[in-house]
Amino acid sequence: MAAKYLNNDLHLESPENKRTPIYKCDICDKEIFEGNDCYKIADIIYCSKCMDAHLQIIAETIDTEAFLVKLENEEVGD
């Protein structure tokens, strides 16, 4: 009976690490696990990819060149 268990190599295999998601992105349905970045705005959960897209949509484009020229002109005028 003991010889049956001596050849059993199951104890050498790694156990399955099944992670459980803590959130799900409300936009793309991607599972979000502990340690992953996620964001919540108005009770909507965003994964980092969807949050980047959301910010690009709502953000105002800034003309940095015009801003620097304006800043330079203000400094000269003082």
Secondary structure, DSSP 8 states (H G I E B T S, - for coil): -HHHHHT--GGGS--------SEE-TTT--EE-TTS-EEEETTEEEEHHHHHHHHHHHS----HHHHHHHHHHHHHH-
